[in-house]
Amino acid sequence: MKKLLIASTALVGVAFMATSAHAALKMDLGGYFDGYGVYANNHPAAGTNIAKYEFVRDSELHINGQTTLDNGLTVGAHYQMYVAGQQIAAAAPTAINSRLVASSSQFPQSTTTNTTIVDEAYVYGQGGWGRVNFGEEDGAAYLLQVAAPSADSNVDGMRVYVQDLNTSAWNSNLAGVVLDYQQADFRGTDRLTYLTPKFNGFQAGLSYAPYPNQSLVGSSVGAPSTTNVLTQFKAPWEVAARWDGAYQGVAMSVGAGYSYAASENTTGTAGTVGTTALKTYNFGANVAMQGFSLGGAYKHSNNGISGATGGADTIVYDFGAAYDNGPYHAGLSYFHEKFDQGLLAAATGSSTVHRYALGGGYTFAPGMTFRGAVTWGAYDPTGAAHTNFQQVTLGTDIQF
């Protein structure tokens, strides 16, 4: 790992024409551990047996090497690795499984040839002109996205890490769908991202990659890819902007992002992934005053599918409110997601998911939080009876 850090930092130094050839790296270790006990009642179809009780865990180790060169440029390398974690081998996306491309999962969507435990690996340079990331890292649309307040950000936040609600129990085409609203198209992709410096609270960003998943994690310097690894999209790019400010004791955040990937699946049949360009956009806003916060977020994606009966879009919006007082946190949220008919192989109409969440937490030591939340809601398909669901989570989040 030390050799990787030194090599990566040297690469950044050359790229930015550094004046110091032997700058010393300062290496930091960090990470997190999330552990929960979960009760989830999916109310599946008769004859389907799904466990209701489970212990779930997500843990990562973070390694960061950074130094400031003689010319004032800060360069570094960052790695995130799962610690005894699960790896998901993503099959070729079909219908709603395109959400595995615009991943909502807490684990990286990898090809069957990627068996490493690396989550992110990138180098960066930053100064008064802004910041550049190069490597496997989320793009600008996610990095600048505004999240709504939540009961427990691991359960009902922008990127969900704890979900025992089994969406395939409601519709088999919803397998792998996580109920969140992150705009993180093509996670696991080596990309180039530029973020401007903040100016009066305003910041913008732009990301680009030749192909999704062009370089697999675990390879060193791979040969150039002649075809899209996923055979659906090419040249994904993102643009985003965000403003954070305050006025007379009221803090405000507003942001928006847009991502696009050209279609590569020119021979695909109507209704399949990649038959049109992938387009996703989001916007969000928050206000906070005297410990109280209120906000909302919206996300819309066409999933890169054309010609599907009844359309193939997903639309998500989320509203939340919270109160923070010292070590105490309390929050609630409402989540709504609509799946068009073409994503569900349904006979008629679209379907929606409604989820409510109520919970809170207590910070019992720096970086250590005890959390609990209750979520409930319904899957509501057009022309059929809705299915209720409930979930209770109790656990801890430790950041180090």
ZABA-366807 format. One record per atom (N, C-alpha, C): residue in one letter; x, y negated, z. Coordinates in steps of 0.1 Angstrom, whole numbers, padded with zeros to 4 digits, always signed. Last residue first. Layout:
% ZABA-366807
aXYZ...
% end
This chain:
% ZABA-366807
f-0141-0070+0125f-0128-0071+0131f-0117-0075+0121q-0174-0066+0135q-0165-0072+0126q-0151-0074+0132i-0200-0045+0141i-0187-0049+0146i-0178-0054+0135d-0233-0040+0149d-0224-0045+0138d-0212-0051+0144t-0255-0014+0159t-0245-0025+0162t-0237-0028+0149g-0290-0007+0162g-0276-0004+0161g-0267-0015+0164l-0320+0004+0150l-0314+0000+0162l-0299+0003+0161t-0350+0002+0130t-0335+0004+0131t-0330-0002+0144v-0378+0017+0116v-0373+0010+0128v-0358+0013+0128q-0402+0014+0090q-0389+0017+0094q-0385+0010+0107q-0430+0026+0071q-0425+0019+0082q-0410+0023+0085f-0454+0023+0044f-0442+0028+0050f-0438+0020+0062n-0483+0033+0023n-0477+0025+0034n-0463+0031+0038t-0492+0031-0010t-0485+0039+0000t-0479+0030+0011h-0523+0026-0027h-0510+0022-0023h-0505+0031-0012a-0538+0044-0055a-0538+0041-0041a-0524+0036-0036a-0538+0029-0088a-0536+0040-0079a-0536+0035-0064g-0538+0006-0104g-0547+0017-0107g-0545+0030-0099t-0505-0002-0097t-0517-0006-0104t-0525+0006-0107p-0491+0006-0066p-0491+0008-0080p-0505+0004-0086d-0475-0005-0040d-0488-0008-0045d-0488-0006-0060y-0461+0003-0010y-0459+0004-0024y-0472+0004-0031a-0459-0018+0020a-0466-0009+0011a-0460-0009-0003g-0446-0021+0053g-0451-0026+0041g-0458-0015+0033w-0421-0029+0078w-0433-0022+0074w-0438-0028+0061t-0395-0028+0102t-0400-0032+0089t-0412-0023+0085v-0378-0040+0129v-0389-0032+0125v-0393-0037+0111a-0345-0040+0144a-0355-0046+0135a-0366-0035+0132g-0316-0050+0163g-0328-0042+0161g-0338-0048+0152r-0282-0051+0174r-0292-0055+0165r-0304-0045+0165f-0253-0066+0188f-0263-0055+0190f-0276-0060+0182t-0221-0074+0176t-0236-0078+0177t-0244-0065+0179m-0190-0089+0177m-0198-0077+0180m-0212-0080+0184g-0175-0112+0174g-0176-0102+0163g-0184-0090+0165p-0171-0115+0208p-0167-0121+0195p-0167-0110+0184a-0199-0099+0223a-0185-0102+0223a-0182-0108+0210f-0226-0097+0219f-0221-0094+0233f-0206-0097+0234t-0252-0112+0204t-0237-0111+0203t-0231-0109+0217y-0281-0097+0195y-0274-0103+0206y-0259-0101+0204g-0310-0100+0174g-0298-0095+0178g-0292-0103+0189g-0341-0090+0157g-0332-0099+0163g-0319-0092+0167g-0372-0089+0137g-0361-0083+0145g-0352-0094+0151l-0392-0078+0111l-0392-0086+0123l-0381-0080+0132a-0404-0078+0078a-0394-0074+0087a-0394-0084+0099y-0424-0064+0052y-0423-0074+0062y-0412-0069+0072r-0428-0059+0017r-0421-0055+0030r-0420-0067+0039h-0443-0046-0011h-0444-0056-0001h-0437-0051+0012v-0438-0039-0044v-0435-0035-0031v-0436-0047-0022t-0459-0030-0073t-0452-0040-0064t-0449-0033-0051s-0462-0022-0107s-0463-0018-0093s-0455-0029-0085s-0482-0025-0137s-0470-0026-0130s-0472-0021-0115g-0502-0004-0161g-0499-0015-0152g-0485-0014-0145t-0506+0031-0166t-0512+0017-0167t-0505+0008-0157a-0489+0052-0164a-0499+0052-0174a-0504+0038-0176a-0453+0047-0160a-0467+0047-0155a-0477+0047-0166a-0426+0046-0160a-0433+0056-0168a-0447+0058-0164l-0415+0024-0149l-0420+0034-0140l-0426+0046-0147l-0408+0004-0165l-0397+0009-0157l-0402+0022-0149g-0431-0005-0178g-0421+0003-0186g-0410+0009-0178q-0444-0021-0159q-0449-0007-0162q-0439+0001-0169d-0422-0038-0137d-0431-0037-0148d-0433-0022-0152f-0422-0043-0103f-0416-0035-0113f-0426-0034-0125k-0417-0068-0079k-0426-0063-0089k-0418-0055-0099e-0413-0074-0044e-0407-0070-0057e-0417-0064-0066h-0409-0093-0016h-0419-0089-0026h-0411-0085-0039f-0406-0098+0019f-0400-0094+0006f-0410-0089-0003y-0403-0119+0046y-0413-0112+0037y-0406-0110+0024s-0390-0119+0080s-0389-0121+0065s-0400-0114+0058l-0376-0133+0110l-0386-0125+0103l-0385-0128+0088g-0355-0133+0140g-0359-0136+0126g-0370-0128+0121a-0332-0144+0164a-0345-0138+0161a-0349-0142+0147h-0303-0141+0185h-0308-0144+0171h-0322-0137+0170y-0280-0154+0209y-0292-0148+0205y-0297-0151+0191p-0258-0168+0217p-0256-0154+0213p-0268-0147+0208g-0272-0198+0208g-0260-0192+0214g-0258-0178+0209n-0299-0192+0191n-0296-0200+0203n-0284-0193+0210d-0317-0193+0161d-0304-0189+0168d-0301-0198+0179y-0343-0181+0143y-0340-0190+0153y-0327-0184+0160a-0358-0180+0109a-0350-0175+0120a-0347-0186+0131a-0375-0168+0081a-0373-0178+0091a-0366-0172+0102g-0378-0162+0045g-0374-0158+0058g-0374-0170+0068f-0388-0146+0015f-0389-0158+0024f-0386-0153+0038d-0381-0136-0018d-0380-0133-0004d-0381-0146+0004y-0389-0119-0049y-0388-0131-0041y-0388-0128-0026v-0382-0105-0080v-0381-0104-0066v-0382-0118-0060i-0390-0086-0108i-0391-0099-0102i-0391-0098-0087t-0379-0068-0136t-0381-0068-0122t-0381-0083-0117d-0393-0057-0168d-0386-0067-0159d-0388-0063-0144a-0403-0044-0190a-0394-0037-0182a-0386-0047-0173g-0436-0039-0206g-0425-0047-0202g-0415-0039-0193g-0456-0023-0216g-0459-0031-0204g-0447-0038-0198t-0433-0002-0230t-0447-0005-0229t-0450-0012-0215a-0403-0016-0242a-0410-0008-0232a-0424-0012-0231g-0388-0033-0258g-0397-0023-0264g-0404-0014-0255s-0357-0035-0239s-0367-0040-0248s-0376-0029-0254i-0336-0041-0212i-0345-0032-0218i-0355-0039-0227g-0321-0054-0193g-0315-0051-0205g-0323-0041-0213n-0334-0063-0171n-0328-0050-0170n-0322-0045-0183n-0343-0088-0167n-0350-0081-0178n-0344-0066-0179s-0348-0103-0135s-0340-0096-0145s-0348-0088-0155h-0349-0127-0110h-0356-0121-0121h-0346-0115-0131k-0353-0139-0077k-0344-0132-0087k-0353-0126-0097y-0352-0162-0050y-0360-0156-0062y-0350-0151-0071a-0357-0171-0016a-0348-0168-0027a-0357-0161-0038g-0359-0195+0012g-0364-0185+0003g-0354-0182-0009g-0361-0206+0047g-0356-0205+0033g-0362-0194+0025l-0352-0220+0078l-0363-0216+0069l-0358-0216+0055s-0342-0221+0112s-0339-0221+0098s-0350-0215+0090f-0333-0237+0143f-0343-0231+0134f-0339-0232+0120g-0312-0251+0155g-0313-0236+0157g-0323-0229+0148q-0316-0277+0145q-0317-0274+0160q-0319-0259+0162m-0323-0267+0113m-0323-0279+0122m-0325-0273+0136a-0320-0260+0078a-0318-0256+0092a-0317-0268+0101v-0331-0246+0047v-0330-0258+0056v-0328-0253+0070n-0323-0232+0015n-0324-0231+0029n-0324-0245+0036a-0330-0216-0016a-0328-0228-0008a-0330-0225+0006g-0322-0202-0049g-0325-0201-0035g-0323-0214-0028f-0324-0182-0079f-0322-0195-0072f-0327-0194-0058n-0312-0163-0106n-0317-0164-0093n-0316-0179-0088y-0313-0140-0135y-0311-0153-0129y-0317-0154-0115t-0302-0120-0162t-0306-0121-0148t-0303-0135-0142k-0302-0101-0190k-0303-0114-0185k-0309-0114-0171l-0287-0081-0214l-0291-0081-0200l-0291-0096-0195a-0300-0077-0247a-0290-0083-0238a-0296-0083-0224t-0315-0045-0254t-0314-0059-0255t-0304-0064-0245t-0310-0019-0249t-0316-0022-0262t-0318-0037-0264g-0300-0012-0225g-0290-0017-0234g-0297-0020-0248v-0321+0015-0217v-0312+0005-0212v-0302+0001-0223t-0351+0019-0237t-0340+0024-0230t-0330+0013-0226g-0373+0009-0252g-0375+0012-0238g-0363+0018-0230a-0365+0024-0283a-0372+0014-0275a-0375+0018-0261t-0332+0040-0284t-0347+0039-0287t-0353+0029-0278g-0300+0028-0295g-0310+0033-0285g-0324+0031-0289t-0281+0018-0311t-0288+0030-0316t-0298+0035-0306t-0268-0002-0297t-0275-0006-0309t-0283+0006-0315n-0259-0010-0270n-0266+0002-0273n-0275-0001-0285e-0249-0034-0262e-0240-0025-0269e-0247-0013-0274s-0258-0068-0257s-0262-0054-0259s-0252-0046-0267a-0241-0089-0234a-0246-0086-0247a-0249-0071-0248a-0252-0102-0204a-0243-0092-0210a-0249-0088-0223y-0253-0128-0179y-0257-0123-0193y-0247-0113-0197s-0266-0147-0152s-0257-0137-0157s-0262-0131-0170y-0269-0175-0131y-0273-0168-0143y-0263-0159-0148g-0280-0191-0101g-0270-0184-0108g-0276-0177-0120a-0281-0217-0075a-0287-0209-0086a-0276-0202-0094g-0290-0233-0043g-0281-0227-0053g-0288-0219-0064v-0287-0253-0014v-0295-0250-0027v-0285-0244-0037s-0290-0260+0020s-0283-0253+0009s-0292-0250-0002m-0288-0283+0047m-0295-0278+0036m-0285-0271+0026a-0294-0294+0080a-0285-0288+0071a-0293-0282+0060v-0302-0324+0097v-0308-0313+0089v-0298-0307+0079g-0290-0346+0108g-0291-0334+0116g-0298-0322+0110q-0290-0364+0086q-0297-0367+0099q-0300-0354+0107y-0282-0340+0064y-0287-0354+0065y-0295-0355+0078a-0258-0320+0047a-0266-0323+0059a-0270-0337+0058g-0251-0293+0023g-0250-0306+0028g-0258-0308+0041d-0242-0275-0005d-0244-0275+0009d-0242-0289+0015w-0250-0262-0036w-0248-0274-0029w-0251-0272-0014r-0238-0243-0065r-0244-0244-0051r-0241-0257-0045a-0240-0223-0094a-0237-0236-0088a-0244-0236-0074a-0227-0201-0120a-0235-0204-0108a-0231-0217-0102v-0226-0176-0145v-0223-0190-0142v-0232-0193-0130e-0210-0148-0161e-0219-0154-0151e-0216-0169-0149w-0209-0122-0185w-0204-0134-0179w-0215-0140-0170p-0199-0092-0202p-0207-0098-0192p-0201-0111-0187a-0191-0077-0227a-0188-0092-0225a-0197-0098-0214k-0217-0052-0231k-0203-0057-0233k-0203-0072-0230f-0236-0022-0225f-0234-0037-0225f-0219-0040-0227q-0237+0006-0228q-0249-0002-0229q-0246-0016-0231t-0215+0023-0222t-0222+0024-0236t-0235+0016-0237l-0199+0022-0200l-0213+0026-0198l-0221+0027-0211v-0175+0015-0212v-0176+0027-0204v-0190+0032-0202n-0174+0005-0245n-0180+0002-0232n-0181+0015-0224t-0143+0012-0262t-0158+0012-0261t-0162+0009-0247t-0117+0008-0258t-0122+0005-0271t-0137+0006-0272s-0097-0005-0232s-0109+0003-0236s-0114-0001-0249p-0062-0003-0229p-0073-0011-0232p-0085-0002-0236a-0050+0018-0202a-0050+0014-0216a-0062+0007-0219g-0044+0005-0168g-0050+0014-0178g-0049+0009-0192v-0023+0004-0144v-0026-0005-0155v-0031+0004-0167s-0036+0025-0125s-0027+0014-0122s-0030+0004-0133s-0067+0037-0112s-0057+0036-0122s-0048+0025-0119g-0084+0031-0091g-0075+0043-0090g-0065+0044-0101v-0112+0020-0109v-0104+0020-0096v-0096+0033-0095l-0110+0015-0144l-0115+0023-0132l-0106+0021-0120s-0117-0011-0164s-0106-0004-0157s-0112+0002-0145q-0143-0017-0172q-0133-0014-0182q-0121-0007-0176n-0169-0023-0160n-0161-0011-0156n-0150-0007-0166p-0180-0041-0189p-0183-0036-0175p-0174-0023-0172y-0156-0059-0207y-0165-0048-0207y-0168-0045-0192p-0144-0085-0203p-0146-0080-0217p-0157-0069-0217a-0159-0108-0181a-0152-0096-0182a-0154-0091-0197y-0161-0138-0161y-0161-0132-0174y-0154-0118-0173s-0176-0166-0143s-0170-0153-0143s-0171-0147-0157l-0177-0196-0126l-0178-0190-0138l-0170-0177-0138g-0191-0221-0104g-0183-0210-0107g-0186-0203-0120a-0192-0250-0082a-0197-0242-0093a-0187-0231-0096q-0204-0270-0055q-0194-0261-0060q-0200-0253-0071f-0208-0299-0033f-0212-0292-0046f-0200-0283-0050g-0200-0314-0012g-0208-0302-0009g-0212-0294-0021n-0183-0332-0024n-0195-0337-0017n-0205-0325-0015f-0170-0305-0039f-0170-0320-0040f-0183-0325-0035k-0149-0277-0036k-0162-0284-0032k-0160-0299-0033p-0133-0265-0066p-0133-0270-0052p-0146-0276-0049t-0148-0238-0086t-0143-0252-0084t-0141-0255-0069l-0137-0206-0094l-0146-0214-0085l-0140-0228-0083y-0136-0181-0118y-0131-0195-0114y-0141-0201-0106t-0127-0148-0124t-0137-0157-0118t-0130-0170-0114l-0126-0119-0143l-0119-0132-0140l-0129-0142-0136r-0129-0084-0134r-0133-0097-0140r-0124-0108-0136d-0136-0051-0133d-0125-0061-0133d-0128-0073-0141t-0164-0039-0115t-0158-0044-0128t-0147-0053-0126g-0179-0032-0094g-0169-0023-0098g-0163-0026-0111r-0212-0043-0105r-0202-0042-0094r-0192-0031-0099f-0231-0054-0125f-0218-0047-0128f-0208-0048-0117d-0246-0081-0108d-0245-0073-0120d-0231-0067-0122a-0257-0091-0083a-0243-0086-0084a-0243-0076-0096q-0276-0108-0066q-0273-0109-0080q-0259-0104-0082q-0297-0093-0041q-0284-0098-0045q-0283-0098-0061y-0320-0085-0029y-0321-0095-0040y-0308-0100-0044d-0334-0052-0020d-0327-0065-0017d-0328-0074-0029l-0341-0023-0016l-0350-0034-0016l-0342-0047-0011v-0327-0001-0040v-0326-0007-0027v-0333-0020-0027v-0331+0027-0059v-0335+0013-0058v-0334+0009-0043g-0328+0055-0062g-0316+0046-0061g-0319+0032-0059a-0357+0060-0080a-0346+0066-0073a-0334+0057-0073l-0380+0053-0094l-0374+0043-0085l-0362+0048-0077n-0390+0073-0107n-0382+0064-0115n-0376+0053-0106s-0407+0085-0089s-0394+0092-0092s-0385+0083-0100n-0422+0067-0064n-0422+0069-0078n-0408+0074-0082w-0420+0073-0037w-0432+0065-0042w-0433+0067-0057a-0397+0086-0033a-0409+0092-0028a-0422+0085-0033s-0378+0069-0041s-0382+0079-0051s-0394+0087-0046t-0372+0053-0019t-0381+0047-0030t-0385+0058-0040n-0371+0058+0013n-0368+0066+0001n-0377+0062-0011l-0357+0039+0037l-0369+0040+0029l-0365+0047+0016d-0334+0035+0049d-0338+0049+0049d-0351+0050+0042q-0309+0012+0047q-0322+0015+0042q-0325+0030+0041v-0285-0009+0053v-0292+0001+0060v-0306+0002+0055y-0276-0029+0036y-0267-0018+0039y-0273-0007+0046v-0285-0053+0012v-0289-0044+0022v-0280-0032+0024r-0280-0085+0006r-0274-0072+0003r-0277-0063+0014m-0298-0103+0018m-0295-0104+0004m-0289-0091-0002g-0315-0084+0044g-0308-0095+0038g-0306-0095+0023d-0326-0065+0060d-0335-0072+0051d-0328-0084+0045v-0304-0051+0072v-0316-0044+0069v-0325-0051+0059n-0283-0068+0076n-0280-0055+0071n-0292-0047+0067s-0295-0090+0088s-0290-0091+0074s-0286-0078+0068d-0324-0090+0104d-0311-0083+0105d-0306-0083+0091a-0343-0110+0096a-0343-0104+0109a-0330-0097+0113s-0330-0139+0078s-0334-0125+0079s-0336-0121+0094p-0330-0167+0054p-0329-0161+0068p-0335-0147+0069a-0318-0161+0021a-0328-0165+0030a-0325-0160+0044a-0288-0171+0004a-0296-0161+0011a-0307-0167+0020v-0275-0182-0026v-0280-0186-0013v-0290-0176-0008q-0245-0173-0043q-0259-0171-0041q-0263-0176-0027l-0218-0174-0050l-0224-0187-0047l-0239-0185-0044l-0213-0147-0054l-0204-0154-0045l-0210-0168-0041y-0231-0140-0075y-0232-0135-0061y-0225-0143-0051a-0221-0155-0096a-0235-0155-0093a-0238-0150-0079a-0194-0148-0099a-0198-0162-0094a-0212-0162-0089g-0189-0113-0090g-0188-0125-0098g-0194-0137-0091d-0169-0092-0068d-0182-0097-0073d-0180-0110-0080e-0140-0077-0081e-0146-0085-0071e-0159-0090-0077e-0112-0065-0093e-0125-0060-0090e-0131-0067-0078g-0096-0093-0109g-0096-0079-0104g-0111-0075-0101f-0089-0125-0098f-0087-0116-0109f-0086-0101-0104n-0101-0157-0090n-0100-0143-0086n-0098-0135-0099v-0091-0190-0083v-0092-0180-0093v-0091-0166-0087r-0102-0222-0071r-0098-0208-0068r-0100-0199-0080g-0092-0256-0071g-0102-0246-0070g-0095-0232-0067w-0073-0276-0070w-0080-0275-0083w-0091-0264-0082g-0059-0273-0047g-0068-0284-0048g-0076-0284-0060g-0059-0237-0048g-0053-0249-0045g-0063-0260-0045q-0053-0202-0052q-0061-0213-0049q-0053-0225-0045g-0056-0169-0066g-0047-0181-0064g-0057-0193-0061y-0057-0134-0061y-0063-0147-0062y-0052-0158-0061v-0065-0100-0070v-0056-0110-0066v-0062-0124-0068y-0084-0071-0058y-0082-0083-0066y-0071-0092-0061a-0106-0047-0052a-0091-0049-0053a-0089-0060-0063e-0131-0029-0034e-0127-0041-0041e-0111-0042-0041d-0131-0001-0027d-0143-0008-0030d-0140-0021-0038v-0116+0030-0028v-0114+0016-0029v-0127+0009-0034i-0114+0057-0027i-0123+0051-0017i-0121+0035-0017t-0117+0076-0058t-0110+0068-0048t-0120+0062-0038t-0128+0088-0080t-0130+0095-0067t-0122+0088-0056n-0140+0085-0110n-0135+0076-0099n-0138+0082-0086t-0154+0100-0128t-0139+0101-0127t-0133+0093-0116t-0180+0093-0127t-0177+0106-0121t-0162+0108-0121t-0180+0058-0118t-0181+0069-0128t-0177+0082-0121s-0198+0042-0091s-0186+0046-0098s-0189+0056-0109q-0210+0017-0073q-0215+0026-0084q-0202+0029-0092p-0203+0016-0038p-0200+0012-0052p-0205+0022-0062f-0230+0012-0015f-0218+0019-0019f-0215+0015-0034q-0254+0000-0012q-0244-0004-0003q-0230+0002-0007s-0269-0010-0044s-0265+0000-0034s-0254-0006-0025s-0276-0024-0065s-0282-0029-0052s-0277-0020-0041s-0260-0033-0095s-0261-0024-0083s-0267-0031-0071a-0268-0031-0123a-0269-0043-0115a-0271-0038-0101v-0267-0003-0125v-0257-0012-0132v-0257-0025-0125l-0288+0005-0111l-0275+0010-0106l-0264+0002-0113r-0309-0005-0125r-0305-0012-0113r-0293-0007-0106s-0313+0014-0143s-0305+0003-0148s-0301-0006-0135n-0332+0031-0134n-0318+0033-0129n-0308+0023-0135i-0355+0026-0147i-0352+0017-0136i-0338+0020-0130a-0341+0040-0176a-0352+0032-0171a-0348+0024-0159t-0310+0054-0167t-0322+0055-0175t-0333+0047-0168p-0275+0054-0167p-0287+0048-0163p-0299+0051-0173a-0256+0083-0161a-0260+0073-0172a-0274+0067-0168a-0249+0084-0126a-0252+0090-0139a-0255+0079-0149a-0224+0076-0103a-0236+0071-0111a-0237+0078-0124a-0216+0089-0074a-0213+0091-0088a-0225+0087-0096i-0207+0073-0045i-0218+0077-0053i-0213+0078-0068q-0192+0083-0015q-0190+0077-0028q-0202+0082-0037q-0191+0074+0020q-0197+0082+0009q-0194+0075-0004g-0161+0071+0041g-0174+0067+0036g-0179+0076+0024a-0138+0069+0055a-0146+0081+0057a-0160+0079+0052v-0139+0037+0048v-0133+0045+0058v-0142+0057+0060y-0134+0020+0018y-0144+0027+0026y-0136+0036+0035m-0116-0010+0014m-0116+0004+0013m-0126+0010+0022q-0104-0038-0003q-0114-0033+0006q-0116-0018+0003y-0078-0062-0006y-0083-0048-0009y-0094-0045+0002h-0062-0089-0022h-0072-0084-0012h-0077-0071-0016a-0034-0111-0023a-0041-0099-0028a-0050-0094-0018g-0025-0145-0032g-0027-0134-0023g-0033-0122-0030v-0014-0179-0029v-0017-0167-0037v-0018-0155-0027t-0015-0214-0030t-0017-0202-0022t-0021-0190-0030l+0008-0238-0040l-0002-0229-0044l-0003-0217-0034g+0029-0255-0032g+0016-0257-0026g+0005-0247-0030n+0053-0248-0042n+0046-0258-0049n+0032-0261-0044d+0062-0227-0026d+0068-0240-0024d+0061-0252-0031l+0031-0209-0016l+0044-0211-0023l+0049-0225-0021t+0017-0191+0009t+0017-0204+0002t+0031-0207-0003t+0002-0159+0009t+0013-0168+0012t+0011-0181+0005q-0013-0128+0019q-0014-0141+0014q-0001-0149+0018g-0031-0098+0019g-0018-0104+0019g-0018-0117+0013n-0055-0078+0035n-0052-0091+0028n-0038-0096+0030i-0077-0052+0037i-0063-0056+0038i-0061-0068+0029h-0103-0037+0055h-0099-0048+0046h-0084-0051+0048l-0123-0009+0057l-0111-0015+0061l-0106-0025+0051e-0158-0002+0066e-0147-0006+0056e-0135-0011+0063s-0187+0017+0070s-0175+0011+0075s-0165+0009+0065d-0219+0026+0079d-0211+0020+0068d-0199+0013+0074r-0243+0050+0088r-0231+0043+0091r-0225+0037+0078v-0271+0064+0106v-0265+0059+0093v-0253+0050+0097f-0290+0091+0118f-0279+0081+0121f-0273+0077+0108e-0325+0095+0115e-0312+0097+0110e-0303+0087+0117y-0358+0108+0110y-0348+0103+0119y-0334+0106+0114k-0374+0119+0090k-0378+0107+0095k-0367+0100+0104a-0369+0137+0059a-0365+0135+0073a-0369+0121+0077i-0395+0148+0038i-0384+0138+0040i-0382+0136+0055n-0411+0169+0018n-0406+0169+0031n-0394+0159+0031t-0441+0170+0001t-0428+0165+0000t-0422+0163+0015g-0468+0177+0005g-0458+0188+0001g-0444+0183+0000a-0481+0146-0007a-0483+0159+0000a-0474+0170-0005a-0457+0119-0010a-0468+0128-0015a-0469+0141-0007p-0446+0102+0020p-0445+0107+0007p-0457+0115+0003h-0442+0081+0041h-0455+0086+0037h-0454+0091+0023n-0418+0074+0052n-0421+0070+0038n-0435+0073+0033n-0406+0062+0081n-0418+0070+0076n-0422+0066+0062a-0377+0063+0099a-0383+0058+0086a-0394+0068+0082y-0354+0053+0123y-0367+0060+0121y-0373+0054+0108v-0320+0053+0130v-0331+0049+0121v-0342+0058+0122g-0292+0039+0145g-0302+0049+0145g-0314+0045+0138y-0262+0027+0130y-0276+0025+0133y-0282+0039+0136g-0232+0008+0126g-0238+0021+0130g-0252+0019+0135d-0207-0007+0108d-0221-0008+0111d-0226+0006+0114f-0177-0022+0111f-0183-0010+0113f-0198-0013+0116y-0151-0038+0091y-0163-0038+0099y-0168-0024+0101g-0120-0057+0087g-0131-0048+0083g-0143-0049+0091g-0085-0062+0086g-0098-0065+0091g-0108-0054+0086l-0052-0074+0087l-0061-0063+0086l-0074-0067+0092d-0029-0094+0068d-0039-0093+0078d-0047-0080+0076m+0004-0105+0061m-0006-0095+0058m-0015-0094+0070k+0021-0129+0044k+0015-0126+0057k+0003-0117+0055l+0050-0126+0024l+0035-0124+0025l+0032-0123+0040a+0073-0150+0015a+0070-0139+0024a+0055-0138+0025a+0086-0156-0018a+0078-0161-0007a+0073-0149+0001h+0106-0156-0037h+0107-0147-0026h+0098-0152-0014a+0104-0175-0057a+0105-0161-0061a+0104-0151-0050s+0086-0204-0061s+0093-0196-0051s+0093-0181-0055t+0071-0215-0081t+0085-0219-0080t+0093-0212-0069a+0048-0199-0103a+0053-0202-0090a+0067-0206-0090m+0030-0196-0125m+0042-0203-0126m+0047-0208-0113f+0008-0180-0123f+0006-0194-0119f+0019-0202-0119a+0018-0155-0130a+0007-0161-0138a+0005-0176-0135v+0037-0151-0111v+0041-0153-0125v+0030-0160-0133g+0020-0147-0089g+0031-0158-0089g+0035-0161-0103v+0005-0125-0095v-0001-0138-0094v+0009-0149-0095l+0026-0106-0094l+0019-0109-0107l+0012-0122-0107a+0034-0107-0068a+0043-0111-0078a+0036-0114-0091t+0011-0096-0056t+0014-0110-0054t+0024-0115-0064s+0012-0070-0066s+0001-0079-0070s+0004-0093-0067a+0036-0061-0054a+0035-0061-0069a+0024-0071-0073i+0029-0062-0027i+0040-0070-0032i+0039-0072-0047l+0007-0044-0026l+0006-0058-0022l+0017-0067-0028l+0019-0020-0034l+0008-0026-0042l+0007-0041-0038k+0038-0016-0014k+0043-0018-0027k+0032-0025-0036k+0020-0012+0008k+0029-0024+0008k+0034-0027-0006m+0008+0012+0000m+0000+0000+0000m+0009-0013+0000
% end
